[in-house]
């Protein structure tokens, strides 16, 4: 793929995400059609299907980009205390607040939870050195507990209009969960 074609494809995907966010602000997610989405992005349906098979895939792609950014922050640092892990998470959430709020409003946040459940065990395995702090219990259960906590705090934060700063949320989580991964 040429650089020009790659840039065009990236731009088309960005336009489709922007169009989907715009439409989600106006109507129920289930009522948004692919034709309507493509038209809002000023693209044709063929362009949509060249990149995606469904609307969900647009959201999943963006969630994976957010997860990759979070993973990069954690991997670029030595093991961090829970507060710093939470701060990185909530900063990314704040940067993507409009999309996350719309996912909350349309009851689509389980797409994010699925990605977090996939990502956290990978991060734990790569970021944690030494004996498993969860032994003799299952690390899978402990990580599920932590992921659920982060996700539910984010849901509460979205429900309350994202009033707290990422720093305030990180302080709260750091206090509640002194050790994480």
C-alpha positions as CSV (number, residue, x, y, z in Angstrom):
1,X,0.0,0.0,0.0
2,X,1.4,3.4,-0.9
3,X,1.9,6.2,1.6
4,X,-0.8,8.2,-0.1
5,X,-3.2,5.3,-0.1
6,X,-2.4,4.5,3.6
7,X,-3.0,8.2,4.5
8,X,-6.3,8.1,2.6
9,X,-7.4,5.0,4.4
10,X,-6.5,6.4,7.8
11,X,-8.4,9.6,7.0
12,X,-11.4,7.6,5.9
13,X,-11.4,5.7,9.1
14,X,-11.1,8.9,11.1
15,X,-14.0,10.4,9.2
16,X,-16.1,7.3,9.9
17,X,-15.3,7.5,13.6
18,X,-16.2,11.2,13.7
19,X,-19.4,10.5,11.8
20,X,-20.4,7.7,14.2
21,X,-19.7,9.9,17.2
22,X,-21.8,12.7,15.7
23,X,-24.7,10.3,14.9
24,X,-24.5,8.7,18.4
25,X,-25.0,12.2,19.8
26,X,-28.2,12.5,17.8
27,X,-29.9,9.1,17.9
28,X,-30.0,5.6,19.2
29,X,-27.0,3.5,18.1
30,X,-29.3,0.7,16.8
31,X,-31.0,3.2,14.5
32,X,-27.8,4.3,12.8
33,X,-27.5,2.8,9.3
34,X,-24.3,2.1,7.4
35,X,-25.6,4.3,4.6
36,X,-26.3,7.1,7.0
37,X,-22.9,6.8,8.6
38,X,-21.1,6.8,5.2
39,X,-23.1,9.8,4.0
40,X,-22.2,11.7,7.2
41,X,-18.5,10.9,6.7
42,X,-18.9,12.1,3.1
43,X,-17.9,8.6,1.9
44,X,-19.8,5.9,0.1
45,X,-20.9,2.5,1.5
46,X,-18.1,0.7,-0.4
47,X,-15.5,2.7,1.4
48,X,-17.1,1.8,4.8
49,X,-17.0,-1.9,3.9
50,X,-13.5,-1.6,2.6
51,X,-12.5,-0.8,6.2
52,X,-15.2,-2.4,8.5
53,X,-17.8,-5.1,8.6
54,X,-20.0,-3.4,11.2
55,X,-20.4,-0.2,13.2
56,X,-19.0,-2.0,16.3
57,X,-15.7,-2.5,14.5
58,X,-15.2,1.3,14.3
59,X,-15.6,1.5,18.1
60,X,-13.5,-1.6,18.7
61,X,-10.7,-0.2,16.6
62,X,-10.7,3.0,18.6
63,X,-10.9,1.1,21.9
64,X,-7.8,-0.9,20.8
65,X,-6.0,2.3,20.0
66,X,-6.7,3.6,23.5
67,X,-5.6,0.2,25.0
68,X,-2.4,0.3,22.9
69,X,-1.7,3.8,24.2
70,X,-2.3,2.7,27.8
71,X,-0.1,-0.3,27.2
72,X,2.7,1.8,25.8
73,X,2.6,4.1,28.8
74,X,2.8,1.2,31.2
75,X,5.6,-0.6,29.3
76,X,7.7,2.6,29.0
77,X,7.9,2.9,32.8
78,X,9.3,0.7,35.5
79,X,6.7,-1.0,37.7
80,X,4.4,1.7,39.0
81,X,2.3,2.1,42.1
82,X,-1.5,1.7,41.6
83,X,-2.0,5.4,41.6
84,X,0.2,5.9,38.6
85,X,-1.4,3.0,36.7
86,X,-4.8,4.6,37.5
87,X,-3.6,8.0,36.5
88,X,-2.5,6.8,33.0
89,X,-5.8,5.0,32.6
90,X,-8.0,8.0,33.5
91,X,-6.0,10.4,31.5
92,X,-6.6,8.3,28.4
93,X,-10.3,8.1,29.4
94,X,-10.5,11.9,29.8
95,X,-8.9,12.4,26.3
96,X,-11.6,10.1,24.9
97,X,-14.3,11.3,27.1
98,X,-16.8,12.2,24.4
99,X,-16.6,8.7,22.9
100,X,-16.7,7.0,26.3
101,X,-19.7,9.0,27.4
102,X,-21.6,8.0,24.2
103,X,-20.6,4.4,24.7
104,X,-22.0,4.7,28.3
105,X,-25.2,6.4,27.0
106,X,-25.8,3.7,24.4
107,X,-24.9,0.8,26.7
108,X,-21.8,-0.2,24.7
109,X,-19.2,0.0,27.4
110,X,-19.0,-3.8,27.5
111,X,-16.9,-3.4,24.3
112,X,-14.3,-1.6,26.5
113,X,-14.5,-4.1,29.3
114,X,-13.8,-6.9,26.9
115,X,-10.6,-5.2,25.7
116,X,-9.5,-4.4,29.3
117,X,-10.1,-8.1,30.2
118,X,-7.8,-9.1,27.3
119,X,-5.2,-6.4,28.0
120,X,-4.6,-6.6,31.8
121,X,-3.4,-10.2,32.0
122,X,-0.9,-9.4,29.2
123,X,0.3,-6.3,31.1
124,X,0.5,-8.2,34.3
125,X,2.7,-10.9,32.8
126,X,5.0,-8.4,31.2
127,X,5.1,-5.8,33.9
128,X,5.4,-7.9,37.0
129,X,8.7,-9.5,37.9
130,X,9.2,-11.9,40.7
131,X,6.8,-14.2,42.5
132,X,3.1,-13.8,41.8
133,X,1.6,-11.5,44.5
134,X,-1.7,-13.3,44.1
135,X,-0.5,-16.8,44.9
136,X,-2.0,-19.1,46.1
137,X,-5.0,-17.5,44.5
138,X,-5.5,-17.3,40.8
139,X,-4.0,-14.2,39.2
140,X,-6.9,-14.3,36.6
141,X,-9.5,-13.8,39.3
142,X,-7.4,-11.0,41.0
143,X,-7.0,-9.2,37.6
144,X,-10.7,-9.6,36.9
145,X,-11.4,-8.0,40.2
146,X,-9.1,-5.0,39.4
147,X,-10.3,-4.6,35.9
148,X,-13.9,-4.6,37.1
149,X,-13.0,-1.9,39.7
150,X,-11.3,0.3,37.2
151,X,-14.2,-0.1,34.7
152,X,-16.9,0.5,37.3
153,X,-15.2,3.6,38.6
154,X,-15.0,4.8,35.0
155,X,-18.7,4.1,34.6
156,X,-19.6,6.0,37.8
157,X,-17.4,8.9,36.6
158,X,-19.1,9.0,33.2
159,X,-22.6,8.8,34.9
160,X,-21.6,11.8,37.1
161,X,-20.5,13.9,34.1
162,X,-16.7,13.3,34.4
163,X,-16.6,15.9,37.2
164,X,-13.4,14.6,38.9
165,X,-10.0,15.0,37.4
166,X,-7.9,12.0,36.4
167,X,-5.6,12.9,39.4
168,X,-8.6,12.8,41.8
169,X,-9.7,9.4,40.5
170,X,-6.1,8.1,40.6
171,X,-5.8,9.3,44.3
172,X,-9.0,7.5,45.2
173,X,-8.0,4.2,43.4
174,X,-4.5,4.4,44.8
175,X,-6.0,4.6,48.3
176,X,-8.5,1.8,47.8
177,X,-6.1,-0.6,46.0
178,X,-2.5,0.1,47.3
179,X,-1.1,-2.8,45.2
180,X,-2.2,-3.7,41.7
181,X,0.1,-5.2,39.0
